[in-house]
Amino acid sequence: MAAIARRRGWRLEAPSNLVTLTLSSCKNLSVYLEECEEMVPSNNQGEGDIQLPRLREVLIQYCPKLKEVPHYIVFSPTLKKLEMNDCPELGGSQPRLPPLLEYLELSGDVGVFSKSLPLVGPNLKSVRILFSPHSSLPKGFNQLTSIQSLGLYRCETLDFEREELKHLTMLQHLRIDYCRILRVRFGEGKDWRSTLSHVPKIIIDNNDITRSRN
């Protein structure tokens, strides 16, 4: 069952049974908290006791005034997929990402998440960063040692050295599309013998450059 929020507000259906939660295009929403707390079972001891035991996927997008989403949603211990898109005012504390999280996608400016990643668990396998407005990877990116797939898309100002990915020892697939600065740093003909030689598949702007390492 899903909960869907749209332009003029949001609604929830049987929150304790939620599997997928979408919060989309809420232009005036600033804090997604009070009414949801009233509808989710708890021990009446505060936000930390609220549970969404079946929540698996969360999508939060196009909420320009949203400043905070409760930890029991974004950091739900059962969450496996988290996507955030164009929520530039997002802030708040970030203890850690859910331990079972497997897929993380950050698109555009997503506030504090664009600048600094929370602690991550060992199950995170895939990360996508799209339309990043920043010139560097989020702080804490070097902790993503478990990921197997990394995609960077249309990040026009993003710039970093190949050595900054050497810690991704389990990486199997690297894709960089339409990132003009990274195209030069990671493009075909570069010397890969000392960096990322362990990555079997590297695609730059739809071109497989894996063979250029040999």
Secondary structure, 3 states (H helix, E strand, C coil): CEEEEECCEECCCCHHHCCEEEEECCCCCCECCHHHHHHCCCCCCCHHHCCCCCCCEEEEECCCCCCECCHHHHCCCCCCEEEEECCCCCCCCCCECCCCCCEEEEECCCCHHHHECCECCCCCCEEEEECCCCCCCCECHHHCCCCCEEEEECCCCCCCCHHHHCCCCCCCEEEEECCHHHHHHHCCCCCCCCCCCCCCEEEECCEECHHHHC
